[in-house]
């Protein structure tokens, strides 16, 4: 389990003697701005692992993992204006706030959970196969698309482990590998999937106005990418020369909407 908390405060004060306040009334000279941000997060996880070697050539490694996370962010700020000459930035010395100004406040909460299963198999340390399946859920997405599944499959061949390869004594290591998988990200703000309303500062015969700031999308879904890669690793002349060649290709998967 992991728990973290951070707090940051930013303060800016421009004294009333500053030239930017020339030709202003005494109640508008001097400006103090303070903002505070805080974040609290925790993560819990559990994992099971199984590993075994059969008959000296079959190697199996399996893993199952579950994880849950939550992040809470909060920000408050206010601006005070109008300071007597010679005073410091103490907010209590100010004459008031900006005209029609008010303190600002924002808060957000993100939650995510996932299940992961992976399997690795190797035969005689020559042929290797890896596979994984992941099921993720996040509050960053719409109520109809909170969960998505992702997968990957890969393989490798240690050619230098083959008996016929021993004739190439100058080449100590040679391996080819390839993999393909579907990945996703959650680079959205938590408000993209939820409608956000705001109270206006005026009141009329019908009461206080309420405006729609953002229209939520209940079908907002994960950004998916089909990724594939391949490569060759090699080492020559008792490891005096070694290197690798790699190729990659990413294909964005369009939304189903």
Order of alpha helices (4+ residues) and beta strands (2+ residues): beta-beta-beta-beta-beta-beta-beta-beta-beta-beta-beta-beta
